[in-house]
Amino acid sequence: MRRIITGHNSEGKSVVKIDGGPSRSVGEEVGGLFEIWNTDDSSIDSTDSIDRADTDIVLSPTLGGSNFRYFRINPTPEGISAEMLEELAAQAFRSIGAEHERVDTTRHPTMHKTKTIDYIILLEGDVTLLLDDDEVKLQPFDVVVQRGTNHAWINNGSEPALLIAVLIDANIKE
């Protein structure tokens, strides 16, 4: 995956500021979460060369911010126990500062709920979106607008699934 981050030089001309892969990732052993770009509630300085994705990876963006990332979901290994799946999910969410976002995992150990509006596109794979009382089987290039609901992503296939997501901090009303 190649990121091309543009900006301006000292003469105000548009230039490439960053050209390369994601600077941070986490959880590659189960697929992985790869940061592309992040914003906070401050203004954008297009003349700087700061890599806004070169920070600790957390699930939710900062207050007033956004996260742009892609994530890979490996198939669930055959024969894995429910207890082991719960332990792996708890460890994964802890590693991205999101254990508090696992509000109701009765349907699946990876269920979670963030105070964000998310735009997610399935690029490749066989994935089901689980909700508390619903589920949707996705096809590549299906788009999900996730509005702060409890959910999980399940890889039904035998190959890793690849999704891209933009998470934006939001004041979610339930």
ZIRA-V491572 format. One record per residue. N is the residue number from 1. RES is the residue in three letters. PHI is phi as a letter, one per 30 degrees, with the letter a starting at -180 (NA if undefined). PSI is psi in whole degrees, 0 to 359 (* if undefined). D_FIRST is the distance of its C-alpha to the first C-alpha in Angstrom with 1 decimal. Layout:
# ZIRA-V491572
{{N,RES,PHI,PSI,D_FIRST} {N,RES,PHI,PSI,D_FIRST}}
This chain:
# ZIRA-V491572
{{1,MET,NA,127,0.0} {2,ARG,c,131,3.8} {3,ARG,c,134,6.7} {4,ILE,b,111,10.0} {5,ILE,c,121,12.9} {6,THR,c,168,16.3} {7,GLY,a,202,19.8} {8,HIS,b,146,23.2} {9,ASN,d,185,25.0} {10,SER,d,342,28.6} {11,GLU,c,4,30.0} {12,GLY,i,11,28.2} {13,LYS,d,144,26.0} {14,SER,d,135,22.5} {15,VAL,b,167,20.0} {16,VAL,d,125,16.4} {17,LYS,c,324,16.6} {18,ILE,b,135,13.1} {19,ASP,b,104,10.5} {20,GLY,l,184,7.9} {21,GLY,d,174,5.6} {22,PRO,e,139,7.3} {23,SER,d,341,10.8} {24,ARG,b,145,12.1} {25,SER,a,164,11.9} {26,VAL,a,149,14.9} {27,GLY,i,28,16.3} {28,GLU,e,334,14.1} {29,GLU,d,339,17.4} {30,VAL,c,11,17.7} {31,GLY,k,289,14.2} {32,GLY,k,154,12.8} {33,LEU,b,124,12.2} {34,PHE,b,118,9.3} {35,GLU,d,133,10.6} {36,ILE,c,310,9.3} {37,TRP,a,149,13.0} {38,ASN,b,150,16.5} {39,THR,b,160,19.9} {40,ASP,b,196,23.4} {41,ASP,d,9,26.7} {42,SER,c,169,27.1} {43,SER,d,161,26.8} {44,ILE,c,125,23.8} {45,ASP,c,101,24.4} {46,SER,d,0,22.3} {47,THR,c,346,23.9} {48,ASP,d,166,22.5} {49,SER,c,23,19.5} {50,ILE,d,132,19.1} {51,ASP,d,102,15.7} {52,ARG,d,351,16.6} {53,ALA,c,357,13.9} {54,ASP,c,63,15.4} {55,THR,b,169,18.0} {56,ASP,e,138,19.1} {57,ILE,d,123,17.4} {58,VAL,b,153,20.0} {59,LEU,d,308,20.0} {60,SER,c,148,21.8} {61,PRO,d,164,21.5} {62,THR,d,166,24.4} {63,LEU,e,122,27.5} {64,GLY,i,6,26.8} {65,GLY,c,187,23.0} {66,SER,b,155,19.8} {67,ASN,b,135,16.5} {68,PHE,c,121,13.2} {69,ARG,a,166,10.9} {70,TYR,b,154,9.4} {71,PHE,b,147,11.3} {72,ARG,c,137,12.1} {73,ILE,c,119,15.8} {74,ASN,d,156,17.4} {75,PRO,d,150,20.8} {76,THR,d,128,23.8} {77,PRO,d,139,25.5} {78,GLU,d,141,28.8} {79,GLY,i,5,31.9} {80,ILE,d,135,30.3} {81,SER,d,158,33.1} {82,ALA,d,324,33.0} {83,GLU,d,318,33.8} {84,MET,d,320,30.9} {85,LEU,d,319,28.5} {86,GLU,d,315,30.1} {87,GLU,d,317,29.8} {88,LEU,d,319,26.0} {89,ALA,d,315,25.4} {90,ALA,d,317,27.6} {91,GLN,d,317,25.8} {92,ALA,d,314,22.3} {93,PHE,d,325,23.7} {94,ARG,d,321,25.6} {95,SER,d,342,22.6} {96,ILE,c,25,21.0} {97,GLY,i,36,24.5} {98,ALA,b,21,25.1} {99,GLU,e,328,28.0} {100,HIS,d,348,30.2} {101,GLU,c,357,28.0} {102,ARG,d,79,29.1} {103,VAL,d,328,32.3} {104,ASP,a,102,33.3} {105,THR,c,21,31.8} {106,THR,d,329,34.8} {107,ARG,d,322,32.9} {108,HIS,a,144,29.8} {109,PRO,d,339,28.8} {110,THR,c,8,25.4} {111,MET,d,140,27.1} {112,HIS,a,162,26.5} {113,LYS,b,123,27.4} {114,THR,c,159,26.0} {115,LYS,c,63,27.7} {116,THR,b,160,24.9} {117,ILE,c,128,24.2} {118,ASP,c,140,20.8} {119,TYR,c,114,19.1} {120,ILE,b,136,17.1} {121,ILE,b,127,15.8} {122,LEU,d,118,15.6} {123,LEU,d,317,13.0} {124,GLU,a,148,14.2} {125,GLY,j,181,17.0} {126,ASP,b,99,20.5} {127,VAL,b,144,20.9} {128,THR,c,134,24.0} {129,LEU,c,117,24.3} {130,LEU,c,135,27.3} {131,LEU,b,175,29.6} {132,ASP,e,312,33.0} {133,ASP,b,21,35.0} {134,ASP,a,167,32.6} {135,GLU,a,150,29.6} {136,VAL,b,125,27.5} {137,LYS,d,127,25.7} {138,LEU,c,150,22.6} {139,GLN,c,153,21.4} {140,PRO,e,136,17.9} {141,PHE,i,4,17.6} {142,ASP,d,145,20.4} {143,VAL,c,133,20.2} {144,VAL,c,131,21.8} {145,VAL,c,104,23.4} {146,GLN,c,112,24.1} {147,ARG,c,63,27.1} {148,GLY,i,30,27.8} {149,THR,c,157,28.9} {150,ASN,d,129,28.9} {151,HIS,a,168,26.3} {152,ALA,b,156,24.2} {153,TRP,c,125,21.5} {154,ILE,c,125,22.7} {155,ASN,d,114,20.9} {156,ASN,d,348,23.7} {157,GLY,c,189,22.1} {158,SER,c,356,21.8} {159,GLU,c,157,18.0} {160,PRO,e,145,15.2} {161,ALA,c,146,14.7} {162,LEU,b,126,11.6} {163,LEU,b,155,12.5} {164,ILE,b,143,11.5} {165,ALA,b,144,14.3} {166,VAL,c,119,16.1} {167,LEU,c,129,19.1} {168,ILE,b,126,22.0} {169,ASP,e,135,25.0} {170,ALA,b,155,28.0} {171,ASN,c,92,31.7} {172,ILE,d,125,31.8} {173,LYS,c,129,35.3} {174,GLU,c,*,36.3}}
